């Protein structure tokens, strides 16, 4: 097939995909086209809109790539962290985070052991695992009696297995909840203020991509705790790890 014909066919297929795709998918395709032409501003906008409609690891990973190309270190780190929230097995996002933190000399968030466990699987999986393991443990414990059957060794083994998984999944669910308070500074030299006002005295200045935990909100200000201090930042200067959609 001649090159011109192949290009025309490819373009028609791409246009057909855009027409039949959902709004999130159409925006993703638009972002991919813009990224290929080095229009990173357009790509970041399209990937961001797509992720807002339907958070997906691939979309967030590409959003981070576009933002990194624009020199937006904080938003890029946030996007890659959100990609790992959706899919902990996303190795490109994990590799990008390691590289970005090495270049920007930024530490990773400090996690409690329950939070570390919660990163082993996608966040929404743990709820299903907790429910299924509890039903398995209870079911294997009471079902033989209901059916008037003698409880066999495999009943007890399944009940013990279900209980073990349940006990592991409970702290993982706690870790998922506490990790929703983790966020990242979006702007370079963000002032951490003593009071939630524009006139508040700066305690220190934070680097783009620096991790912190949200303590509470007051108006348009957020009280965050970093590894070295506690203070207030404006909402637009801080993004949470849990993507909204």
C-alpha positions as semicolon CSV with decimal commas, in nm:
position;residue;x (nm);y (nm);z (nm)
1;X;0,000;0,000;0,000
2;X;0,146;0,342;-0,095
3;X;0,259;0,563;0,195
4;X;0,002;0,834;0,109
5;X;-0,281;0,581;0,118
6;X;-0,161;0,436;0,450
7;X;-0,145;0,786;0,603
8;X;-0,496;0,865;0,480
9;X;-0,633;0,541;0,621
10;X;-0,462;0,603;0,955
11;X;-0,606;0,955;0,970
12;X;-0,955;0,829;0,890
13;X;-0,928;0,562;1,158
14;X;-0,813;0,821;1,411
15;X;-1,102;1,052;1,319
16;X;-1,348;0,764;1,345
17;X;-1,211;0,675;1,690
18;X;-1,251;1,037;1,797
19;X;-1,613;1,045;1,683
20;X;-1,713;0,721;1,856
21;X;-1,506;0,776;2,172
22;X;-1,645;0,900;2,502
23;X;-1,561;1,261;2,603
24;X;-1,274;1,137;2,823
25;X;-1,136;0,917;2,545
26;X;-1,170;1,196;2,286
27;X;-0,977;1,432;2,512
28;X;-0,710;1,167;2,565
29;X;-0,670;1,128;2,188
30;X;-0,647;1,505;2,153
31;X;-0,379;1,514;2,420
32;X;-0,186;1,235;2,250
33;X;-0,193;1,420;1,917
34;X;-0,079;1,743;2,082
35;X;0,201;1,565;2,271
36;X;0,333;1,408;1,950
37;X;0,357;1,755;1,795
38;X;0,531;1,894;2,107
39;X;0,229;2,116;2,190
40;X;0,269;2,041;2,559
41;X;0,036;2,319;2,675
42;X;-0,250;2,172;2,474
43;X;-0,153;1,818;2,573
44;X;-0,152;1,902;2,944
45;X;-0,493;2,070;2,915
46;X;-0,646;1,776;2,724
47;X;-0,501;1,508;2,952
48;X;-0,610;1,708;3,258
49;X;-0,966;1,740;3,129
50;X;-0,974;1,371;3,044
51;X;-0,848;1,273;3,390
52;X;-1,105;1,502;3,555
53;X;-1,384;1,317;3,373
54;X;-1,241;0,967;3,412
55;X;-0,928;0,921;3,624
56;X;-0,707;0,659;3,461
57;X;-0,345;0,571;3,528
58;X;-0,238;0,612;3,166
59;X;-0,404;0,951;3,135
60;X;-0,248;1,076;3,458
61;X;0,092;0,940;3,361
62;X;0,077;1,126;3,029
63;X;-0,048;1,438;3,206
64;X;0,260;1,428;3,425
65;X;0,483;1,386;3,120
66;X;0,334;1,695;2,953
67;X;0,361;1,901;3,271
68;X;0,723;1,795;3,320
69;X;0,802;1,907;2,966
70;X;0,655;2,247;3,060
71;X;0,878;2,269;3,368
72;X;0,584;2,223;3,606
73;X;0,757;1,998;3,857
74;X;0,492;2,005;4,129
75;X;0,192;1,924;3,907
76;X;0,393;1,653;3,728
77;X;0,483;1,479;4,055
78;X;0,121;1,503;4,169
79;X;-0,005;1,352;3,841
80;X;0,239;1,060;3,862
81;X;0,148;0,999;4,227
82;X;-0,219;0,998;4,129
83;X;-0,140;0,749;3,853
84;X;0,009;0,516;4,115
85;X;-0,295;0,570;4,336
86;X;-0,513;0,438;4,054
87;X;-0,267;0,166;3,948
88;X;0,021;0,079;4,185
89;X;0,170;-0,140;3,910
90;X;0,230;0,156;3,674
91;X;0,607;0,124;3,634
92;X;0,651;0,424;3,395
93;X;0,495;0,656;3,654
94;X;0,709;0,504;3,930
95;X;1,023;0,548;3,723
96;X;0,931;0,908;3,639
97;X;0,884;0,985;4,007
98;X;1,225;0,846;4,097
99;X;1,390;1,049;3,823
100;X;1,199;1,371;3,902
101;X;1,273;1,351;4,275
102;X;1,640;1,286;4,208
103;X;1,662;1,586;3,975
104;X;1,458;1,818;4,201
105;X;1,612;1,675;4,523
106;X;1,271;1,608;4,680
107;X;1,191;1,333;4,927
108;X;0,906;1,084;4,894
109;X;0,619;1,098;5,147
110;X;0,685;0,918;5,474
111;X;0,432;0,636;5,509
112;X;0,311;0,443;5,814
113;X;0,321;0,064;5,784
114;X;-0,054;0,045;5,717
115;X;-0,011;0,298;5,437
116;X;0,274;0,094;5,288
117;X;0,047;-0,213;5,284
118;X;-0,228;-0,009;5,119
119;X;0,004;0,070;4,824
120;X;0,034;-0,297;4,730
121;X;-0,299;-0,294;4,544
122;X;-0,531;-0,032;4,392
123;X;-0,711;0,159;4,664
124;X;-1,063;0,043;4,576
125;X;-0,958;-0,324;4,575
126;X;-0,911;-0,330;4,950
127;X;-1,279;-0,263;5,019
128;X;-1,379;-0,561;4,806
129;X;-1,112;-0,781;4,963
130;X;-1,228;-0,689;5,314
131;X;-1,592;-0,772;5,235
132;X;-1,516;-1,092;5,046
133;X;-1,274;-1,228;5,307
134;X;-1,519;-1,155;5,591
135;X;-1,800;-1,335;5,410
136;X;-1,566;-1,626;5,337
137;X;-1,461;-1,660;5,701
138;X;-1,817;-1,631;5,834
139;X;-1,962;-1,849;5,560
140;X;-1,719;-2,134;5,615
141;X;-1,785;-2,112;5,987
142;X;-2,165;-2,126;5,980
143;X;-2,261;-2,276;5,643
144;X;-2,191;-2,641;5,734
145;X;-2,421;-2,606;6,036
146;X;-2,696;-2,446;5,829
147;X;-2,671;-2,728;5,574
148;X;-2,650;-2,982;5,856
149;X;-2,316;-3,106;5,733
150;X;-2,016;-3,211;5,932
151;X;-1,752;-2,937;5,932
152;X;-1,458;-3,064;5,730
153;X;-1,093;-2,964;5,755
154;X;-1,116;-2,765;5,432
155;X;-1,401;-2,559;5,582
156;X;-1,178;-2,465;5,872
157;X;-0,883;-2,394;5,641
158;X;-1,090;-2,159;5,424
159;X;-1,232;-1,987;5,732
160;X;-0,882;-1,935;5,870
161;X;-0,760;-1,805;5,535
162;X;-1,053;-1,564;5,508
163;X;-0,990;-1,438;5,861
164;X;-0,620;-1,388;5,789
165;X;-0,692;-1,187;5,473
166;X;-0,956;-0,984;5,657
167;X;-0,715;-0,895;5,938
168;X;-0,456;-0,783;5,681
169;X;-0,706;-0,582;5,474
170;X;-0,842;-0,381;5,770
171;X;-0,519;-0,185;5,834
172;X;-0,478;-0,152;5,455
173;X;-0,817;0,021;5,439
174;X;-0,708;0,248;5,723
175;X;-0,391;0,322;5,525
176;X;-0,597;0,410;5,217
177;X;-0,800;0,655;5,423
178;X;-0,500;0,825;5,581
179;X;-0,319;0,846;5,247
180;X;-0,602;1,057;5,107
181;X;-0,464;1,337;5,328
182;X;-0,126;1,326;5,153
183;X;-0,063;1,595;4,895
184;X;0,209;1,781;4,711
185;X;0,310;2,144;4,680
186;X;0,234;2,263;4,327
187;X;0,429;2,587;4,301
188;X;0,793;2,668;4,356
189;X;0,881;2,881;4,660
190;X;0,533;2,842;4,809
191;X;0,518;3,038;5,138
192;X;0,411;2,832;5,440
193;X;0,235;3,088;5,656
194;X;0,184;3,110;6,029
195;X;-0,183;3,218;5,992
196;X;-0,445;3,154;5,718
197;X;-0,423;3,503;5,570
198;X;-0,232;3,662;5,285
199;X;-0,062;3,884;5,542
200;X;0,042;3,585;5,753
201;X;0,411;3,565;5,833
202;X;0,594;3,305;5,618
203;X;0,750;3,032;5,831
204;X;0,946;2,888;5,540
205;X;0,917;2,837;5,167
206;X;0,836;2,500;5,013
207;X;0,968;2,349;4,693
208;X;0,747;2,228;4,409
209;X;0,659;1,863;4,458
210;X;0,734;1,860;4,831
211;X;0,504;1,616;5,016
212;X;0,283;1,717;5,309
213;X;-0,029;1,604;5,492
214;X;-0,352;1,799;5,506
215;X;-0,462;1,869;5,863
216;X;-0,768;2,088;5,804
217;X;-0,908;2,365;5,587
218;X;-1,021;2,716;5,670
219;X;-1,178;2,914;5,389
220;X;-0,940;2,910;5,095
221;X;-0,642;2,810;5,311
222;X;-0,516;2,465;5,406
223;X;-0,322;2,370;5,717
224;X;-0,053;2,123;5,610
225;X;0,221;1,938;5,794
226;X;0,550;1,887;5,613
227;X;0,852;1,694;5,732
228;X;0,990;2,009;5,893
229;X;0,702;2,241;5,986
230;X;0,329;2,309;6,015
231;X;0,157;2,601;5,846
232;X;-0,099;2,737;5,602
233;X;-0,098;2,749;5,221
234;X;-0,359;2,857;4,968
235;X;-0,573;2,581;4,816
236;X;-0,440;2,640;4,466
237;X;-0,086;2,575;4,588
238;X;-0,149;2,221;4,711
239;X;-0,295;1,907;4,546
240;X;-0,409;1,585;4,712
241;X;-0,293;1,244;4,597
242;X;-0,644;1,100;4,560
243;X;-0,766;1,202;4,210
244;X;-1,113;1,347;4,192
245;X;-1,350;1,217;3,930
